Amino acid sequence: MKVAVEGCCHGELDKIYETIGYLEKKEGVKVELLLCCGDFQAVRNEGDMKCMAVPAKYRMMQTFYKYYSGEKKAPILTIFIGGNHEASNHLQELPYGGWVAPNIYYLGYAGIIRYKGIRIGGLSGIFKSHDYRKGHHEFPPYNPETLRSVYHIRNIEVFKLKQIQMPIDIFMSHDWPRGIYHYGSTEELLRKKKFLRQEVESNTLGSPAAAELLAHLQPSYWFSAHLHVKFAAIMQHLPKGKAAPRTTKFLSLDKCLPYREFLQIVDIPERPGSSDGLEYDPEWLAILKATNSLQRTTPHNWNPPQNNGLHERWDFSASEAAMMEVVEELNGELAIPENFSQTVQPYDPAKPQLHASPSCSTNPQTTELCATLGLTDIYARVGQGADDSGTGQGGAGGEEEDEADDGHSTGSIDEPSEYPTDTSALSSSYNPDEIMIEDEWEEEEGGEHKGEVKSESFSKGAAKGDERSDCSIDESPKPGRMVLPEPKSDASPVRFSLPLNLPPPSHSTPAPARSQPSADREGLLEGDAASAARIPKRTSDETTDAGSTGTTPRIKRRNQVIYTAVEDEESEN
């Protein structure tokens, strides 16, 4: 089965689907599923834009509203997780997942579903230690603090995922599992993203919660985004008990911009005899039911129950009987109902509502699922102002639990916080792509046509041999190509199918003229390909690092002064 994996979407659905359509026609294949690894930006109207953590002048409608309104329908079944640039009020309506538009499914704060027998899981948001132990307490209209904390991962979601015992095929997270960069071409990564060196060398880059899940779940594939760079790795896990050791193939991709490696098509083995549509996962639903009483909707710190003598129960894994009970409650029908419905009026370009307030609606999909399985609609609960500050089995820390001056949770007296040495809130490095992401859109899209919104020319040079954008992962060293590490066992290296040659969208403006690159800076394709493959990263101001042996050009940014002067609040990377 051909599965398309996309990095940061940033609302560019039209261009992503158009690129996949181009590939299908060019390669003679059929993509059955699209997975998006966050920053999806499911913006329905002007009110939703006010719930996105981006500078106001960069809150753009993009194209999702067309799919929400019914003007368009996603041509490929799409599954996505949330990142740190989302219409959070929309996604909060679906804490357990659901359809945000026909054929576009959100996995919720955390979730696992099945497609053609393949188990697909995901964790939305990014890790920040100072919010990790809080409940999902945010509710629109957000203040400057909750506008950001709403997309921070919570320990209850990680705790639920750690109850999974059955194998996972695919898992998605927005930020990377901490330490995964040691299992790929680390120097290639640091050559592309020099500002990450300090955190890589100190092993503080990425999410410790995701690293814990990676070690526990050991999925066959793990896909991420967030850092706006393509990076591949193979991680050989230690065996669990007498089971054979498992291998995870990790891939992170870039954001949807021209000449960027934002899309990859992967071959995933099908399971014959499986249902064709999306299905609920009985093990996951049983875990949701078992952990329902542990959920919190206050900003108080909380630790999940542990086997330390303080809790009656700490194991919430799903028994066979619990899974059968879930199936019975669903009347034996595991197919996820196609019950999408609009909860707000979609954006109408002919009738703009510039002063629209953020909506805070309950979603019928969540209401129905909660009624069927006896779950709590935590978004509705926050909206009702319900107080749940001290009744569950987990160790609850009340308001008297002060947080340390450095912004890290100190935890309750009896149960210290997970990751007590985490430094995510104090990161001294920053990601220029993440900090100035909107400036980069402005520079890429409008830099040459003042007063005109310039569409990205995804690969005007794709038909030219000297500018072909190749996103394949290859094991043999080649200049300018991602090189997979050798696995630590006899397991064969992963090969992702189909090099990505980005198409020129029909609505694009011509790409700026480029000079013919010299042969020693081109990565030559294997086999009989007569043309050279190069991955152009930007279309102007490229210089080569004098001391570098690599081939990707060093970029001289036009607005470097802005990059160095940015405030820390925009540096959530």
Salt bridges, closest charged atoms under 4 A:
GLU12 OE1 - LYS15 NZ 3.61
ASP14 OD2 - LYS66 NZ 3.41
ASP14 OD2 - LYS72 NZ 3.05
GLU18 OE1 - HIS507 ND1 3.76
GLU24 OE2 - LYS30 NZ 3.94
GLU27 OE2 - LYS26 NZ 3.52
GLU32 OE1 - LYS116 NZ 2.30
ASP39 OD2 - HIS10 NE2 3.78
ASP39 OD1 - HIS174 NE2 3.43
ASP48 OD2 - ARG44 NE 2.58
GLU93 OE2 - ARG44 NH1 3.10
ASP131 OD2 - HIS130 NE2 3.58
ASP131 OD1 - LYS134 NZ 3.02
ASP131 OD2 - HIS152 ND1 2.64
GLU138 OE2 - HIS137 NE2 3.24
GLU138 OE2 - ARG154 NH2 2.71
GLU157 OE2 - HIS136 NE2 2.75
GLU157 OE1 - LYS160 NZ 3.43
ASP169 OD1 - ARG271 NH2 2.87
GLU187 OE1 - ARG197 NH2 3.59
GLU188 OE2 - ARG191 NH2 2.89
GLU188 OE2 - LYS192 NZ 3.89
GLU201 OE2 - ARG197 NH1 3.27
GLU212 OE2 - LYS162 NZ 2.09
ASP254 OD2 - ARG260 NE 2.82
GLU261 OE1 - LYS192 NZ 3.93
GLU261 OE1 - LYS537 NZ 2.92
ASP267 OD1 - LYS2 NZ 2.88
ASP281 OD1 - ARG114 NE 2.81
ASP281 OD2 - ARG119 NH2 2.67
GLU283 OE1 - ARG119 NH2 2.86
GLU329 OE2 - LYS289 NZ 3.34
GLU399 OE2 - HIS300 NE2 3.50
ASP406 OD2 - HIS408 ND1 3.36
GLU415 OE2 - HIS311 NE2 3.49
ASP422 OD1 - ARG178 NH2 2.90
ASP433 OD2 - LYS193 NZ 2.41
ASP433 OD2 - ARG260 NH2 3.04
ASP433 OD1 - ARG557 NH2 3.61
GLU434 OE2 - HIS85 NE2 2.88
GLU434 OE1 - HIS228 NE2 3.75
GLU440 OE1 - LYS255 NZ 3.26
GLU440 OE2 - ARG260 NH1 3.21
GLU440 OE2 - ARG538 NH1 2.52
GLU440 OE2 - ARG557 NH1 3.96
GLU443 OE2 - ARG538 NH2 2.78
GLU443 OE2 - ARG558 NE 3.47
GLU444 OE2 - ARG538 NE 2.87
GLU452 OE1 - HIS449 ND1 3.59
GLU456 OE1 - LYS15 NZ 2.29
GLU467 OE2 - ARG514 NE 3.37
ASP470 OD2 - ARG481 NH2 3.59
ASP474 OD2 - LYS478 NZ 3.50
ASP474 OD2 - ARG481 NH2 3.98
GLU475 OE1 - ARG495 NH2 3.01
GLU526 OE2 - LYS478 NZ 3.13
ASP541 OD2 - ARG558 NE 3.49
GLU542 OE1 - ARG514 NH2 3.62
GLU542 OE1 - ARG534 NH2 3.28
GLU570 OE2 - ARG148 NH2 2.79
GLU572 OE1 - ARG148 NH1 3.31
GLU572 OE2 - HIS152 NE2 3.08
